[in-house]
Each structure stands twice: as structure tokens, then as C-alpha cells.
Amino acid sequence: MKKRELRADGLIPWAVFAVWVAVAIAISWDDRQFALSGPVGFAKVVLIAVWLGFLAYSWHCMRYENFVKSVREIWDKYWGRQIIVDLYISVFLSIALVFLVTGSIWQTLFWSIAMIPFANQAILLFVILYLDEIIAMLGLLG
């Protein structure tokens, strides 16, 4: 398959996402956030690796295929519609998790801005940045 020419319409969403990521990290910053010792630290390292790999593969895919055109083609298939609906059920459950963890409508709206279009790329970042709070909320590692 031939690489596509990089164009502004493909790069602008990535630039917006990069700025959003920087803001998300800044507003959720905590010095212990990147303490990478123990089982939680190991989980964060794995999640960061998965997130970076997923971002890299998404960038790779964007270089070969048009996202909007691909979604239209997938939507034409029964399983394609099921997969897209399934993904967005997870997105909205993740948005609910943001509210449960932060207790803030504003944080929930902020994270929704990226979770709706970028799905797992934003969801994984939220889990990385709030893993300690999620674990505490669930009563794990007591």
C-alpha cells in the first residue's frame, strides 16, 4: 500500500490532540504520578508502553489511509457498525469513569473533548494519569 501525502487536514487533529495531552498532563500533575515502583508502577509502565505503541500505530495508519473514508467503509458493514457502537459504549462508560474518579463536571467535559474523537488514545492517558485514584476508588491494593 502506498503512503499518503501528509496534509494539514490529517495533521491538524494530531496537533490539537498533542496540545490537549499537554494540558491534560499539566492539570492532573502530581509529583507521585510517575513513581514507577511496585505493582502500580509496573502497571503504569505497561500502560505507557501500550499508549505510546497505540499512538505510533495510529500515526502509521493515518499515513496510509484516510480515517473518515475508512469509517464510512466500515459503517457499510453490519459488523463494522457493531464494532463502532461497541467502541462508543466503552467511550461513554469511560467518560462516566472520569466523573466517578474526579467528581468534577468540568474535568468530565475536558476529558470528553478528547475521548469522543480519539477514544482509546485519550482513555488510556486518563487511566495512566489517574491510576492511583482508580485503584484507591476500587479498594484495590488496600
N, C-alpha and C positions, 0 to 999 in steps of 0.2 A: 504494500500500500504506500502511496506517495504522501510525503509530508505536505501539509498545508502551509501556505504562506502565513506568517504571523501578521495579524491585522489588529487595529485598535478595538474592533468590536469583540475580539477574543481576549485581548489583553486588559481592557478596562475593568471587566468584572474581577479579574485576578488582582489588579491594583487596588480596587475598592476592598476586596477581601483582605489583602495584606494590611491596609490601614486599619480595618476593623479588628484584625488579630492583634495589632499593636495596642489599640485602645483596650481590647478585652484583657490583655495581659496586664496593662497598666492599671486598670481599675480593680483588678482582682489580686494585685500583687501582695504577697505576704512573704517575708523572708524565709519561712519554713516551707514555702511552696515547692522548692526544688531540692528539699532534703531527700536524698535518694538512698537512705539506708533502710534496712529491714524489709519486710514483705510489701509494705505500701510503696516504699522507694523503688523496689523491683517492679511493681505493677506500673508505676509512673514511667519508668524507663521503657517497659514494653509498650505502653500506650503511646509514648512519644515516638517510638520507632514505627509503630503502626500508623500513626497520624502522618509522620513525615513520608513514609512509603506511600500512603494513600494520596497525599498531595502530589508527590512526584509522579505517580501513575496517572492521576487526573490531568496533570500538565502534559504528560506524554500523550494521553488520549486526545486532548484538545489540539495537539499538533497534527493529528491525523484525521479527525472527524469533527464536523460541526455539531455541537451539543443540541441545539434546537432541532435541527434536521433529524438527528438520531432519535430524540424523544418522540418526534412525530411518527417516525417509522415504527418504534416500539409500541406506541399507543394504538397503532392499527392492528395489533395482535391481541388476542384475549389474554394470554399470559403476560404480555407487556403491560397491559392495563392493570392486571392483578399485582404485578411487581411494583409499579409506580404507586398504586394505592397502598400497598403494604409498606413501602418506604415512608410515605407521608403519614401513615398511622404512627410509625415509630418517631417521626419528626415531632408530631404533636404530643406524643407521650413524653418525649424529651423536653419539650417546652414546658410541660406540666412539672417535670422533674426540676427544671430551673426554678420555678416558683416555689416548689416544696423545699428546695435547698436554700434559696436566697431569701424567700419570704417577701420579695420585692416585685411589684408590678413593673417598675422601671427597668430592673435587671432582666425580667422576663421579656419585656418588649425589646430591649437591647439584643439579647441572645436570639430572639425570634427573627430579627432583621437578617441574621446570617444563617440561622438554621433552616429557614424556609427555602431559600435558593441553594444553599451549599450543603444542606443535610448533614451527613456524617462528618464532613470536614469540620463543621462548627460544633457538632455534638461531641466528637472526640476531644476537641480542645476544651470544651466545658468540663468534661469528665476529668481530664488531666488537671485543670486548674482547681477543681473543686473536689478532687478525690478524697481528701481528708474529711471534708464536710459530709460527703455522701456516705463514707464508711461510718462516721460518727452517727449520722441520722439513722442508718440501718442497724446500729448497735453492733457492728462487726468489730473484731479485734479488741473487744471490751476492755 
